[in-house]
Amino acid sequence: MLMKIHQGFNDMNRQLLFLLIGIILFLCGCSMAPKYTRPQAPIPTDWPEGLAYPNNQSPEDTIVIENLRWQEFFTDSKLQQIIETALNNNRDMRLAVLNMEKARALYGVQGTELFPVVNVIGSGSKQRSSTDFTAIGQPRTTKQFSVDLGITSWEIDFFGRIRNLKERALQEYLSTEQVRCSAQIALVSEVARVYLTLAADRKKLNLAQSTLKTQQSIYDLIQQQYETGIATELDLRQMLMQVETARGDVARYTQRVAQDRNALDLLAGSTVSEELLPPNLTSVSPPKDISPSLPSEVLLRRPDIMAAEHQLKGAYAYIGAARAAFFPRISLTTAVGTASNELSSLFGSGNGTWSFASGGTMPIFDARTWAAYRVSKSVKKIALTQYEKTIQTAFKEVADTLAVRGTVDQQVAAQQSVVNSTQRIYSLSNKRYTNGIDNYLSVLDAQRSLYGAQQGLISLQLAKLVNEVRFYAVLGGGGGCLEAPETSVKK
């Protein structure tokens, strides 16, 4: 009879144990975070249309930006080498990589809180008591030594508080990774922009030097004519003004070329050799032409938008952690070890010890918990607004580059026509002056117009190339960013 009762208790204990395990597994699967659904993008599905925008039909010689890497987009071999150097040495890029590594480490720290911490604790003490507090026959001096292996206050994550904090840390890490990608795309495009600007400024410097040389020779000729009485002082002074203007332009573009080199060295993280620098804008191989026939949804693959979305997902997890704070927290403490009053017999038989303790905290009233929950909801709204704003900003940037793409070719063609016309006017004015039909003032006006038109043409050619680089960047840099260079992580 007693054996049956004992067996019944064992069966009941097993059932209770299985029930307890089931409850724990069920509760561990709970999550208080709201279900995430990607918000509707607050932008039109298609790009703007109108006279300023190109036809969305893809020409045969264009390519789609998806999966297009920067090594394929930039065809100039010298520029490719400088970009590679910048990715390895640029300090801003290195900081972005280190911030990503920091976020990854913090995510690892947060994730370990799900597991118990096992410690080995050894202690020893020796104490001498007063005779007033010592029983007769008991020694006044006592010793105690112990060694314990145990778990100290392990919180069992029944309601997902720690798991939601871990999820938030994960989203923070993923966000910093996308920030690193965004920094890489910005660095690549900025190196290309400065490289092209240096090429354009060098071409303008060559133009200014050539113009100064021509005007100086003409000034010398007019000075000789003035000394013989053929030319007037007005002609001489007007020509001198042209010479000094060209000399000032030479000094100005010399300064700009030097500043462009300094900017390129800063971006590259080291001094760029002269062999890699472009002599002028004409020598630069243009980037590949990208097809604009893409839906606006392509913006969702931009790193900055993906980073904002990870921040939004992290805000959802933060709400889950704040909700879980309203429920009980269960903690567990266990230890197994040995204790003795003599160090030599510490590991002897009969000295084994063990302890098991569990505790729970049920919040009844804590204003901080409600305040934290309200904060989490505000954080979610802020993250959602930032996500939508990032998408709208990206749409505006792409629309602006499309507007330039749709009009810059016409501007370049018109400016080239202006250059051709002013070149012809200058030639005719010079002939009329040589034949004595017209005064030299017409020649000076034609020369000044030609010089300005040539500078304007170089500026428009630069604007076209820079806009192509910007178009590549605002669409998310093609196939995404590369892995972080190892040198950037180690240094």
C-alpha positions, 0 to 999 in steps of 0.5 A: 500500500505504501509503495503504491502511494509512493509511486503515485507521488512520483507520477504526480511529481513527474507530471508537475515537472513536465507541466512546469517545463511546458509552462516555462517553454511557453512563456519563453516563447512569448514576446511583448513587442508589437509585430513589425510591418514595413510602413508605406513609403511616403513617396510616389511610385514613379519618378517625376515627369516633365520637360526637365526629366529624361525619357524613362525608356532605357537606351541600349548603351545604358545599364541598370544600377542594381548589382553594379559595383563601383569598380564597374561604374568608374572606368578610369583606372587612375580613379579606381586606384585612388578610391581603393586607397581611400577605402583602406586609409580614410579616417572617416571610413575607419571610424565608421568601421570601428563604430560598427565593431563597437555595436557588434560587441555591444550586441554580443554583451546584450545577448549573453544576458540570456544565459546564466553566469557560472562562477567559482567562489572560494572563501576562507575566514578565521575569527576569535570571539570574546569569552562572553560569547563563547560557550563553555568547551567551545574554542574561541578561535574558529576557522571556515573554508569553502569552495562553491560552484554556482549560478548567481541571480540568473533572470529567467526571461519568461516575458521576453524582456532580455530577448527584446533588449537583445533584438534592439541591440541587434538592430542597432548593430545592423543600423551601424553596418548600413551607416558604414555602407553609406559612409563608403558610398559617400567616400567613393562618390566624394573621391570621384567628385574631387578627382573630376573637379581637380581635372576641370580646374587643371583644364581651366588653369591651362586655358588661363595660362594659354590666354595669358600667353596670347594676351601678353604677346598681343599686349607687347605688340600693341605697346610697340604700336603705341610707341610708334604712334599707331595704337592709342593709349586706350587700346594699350590700357584696355589690353593691359586690363585683359592681361591682368585679368588673365594673370589673376585667373592663373593665380586663382586656378593655381590656388584651386588646383592646390586645394583640390590636391589637398582635398584628394590627399585627405580623402585618400588618407595619404599623398596621391602620387602625381602619376595618378592625377588627371592632367585635364578633364578631357583625359578622364574616362567617363563613368558608365551611363545608368538607366533611369528606368527604375521604380522609386522602390529601389530607394528602399535598398539605400543604406541610409534608408535601411539604417533608418528601418533598422532603427525603427525595428529596434524601437519596436523591440524597445516597446516589447522590453518596456511592456515586459517590465510590467510582468514578474521577474523570476531569478534563480540562484544555485550553488554546489560546493564544499566547506570545512573548518580546516583547509586540509580537509576541505575536499574530504568526504561529508563536507559537500554543500549545496543551495538552491534559491529562487525569487520573484518580483512583481511590480505593483506600482512603479511610475518609472515603468509607466514612464519608460513605456511612454518613452518607448512609444515616443521613440517608435514614433520618432524612428518612424518619422525619421524613416519616412523623412529619409525616404522623402529626402532620398526621393528628392535627391534622385529627382534632382539628379534626374532633372540635371540628367534631362537638361545638362546635355542640352546645356552642354550642346548650347554652350558648345555652340556659344564657344564655336560662335564666339570663336568665329566672332573673335576670328572675324574681329581680329581680321577686321582690326588687322585690315583697319576696318574696326578698332581693337575694342571689338577684338577685346570684347570678342576675346573676353566673350570667348574666354568666358564661354570656354570656362562655362563649357568646362564647368558644364562638362564637369557638372555633367560628370559629377551629376552622374557620380551623384546619381550613382550615389543617391540610388544606393551605390549599385550592388551595395558596399564591400566588406570592411577592409581588414586594415581598417579594423586592425589599425 
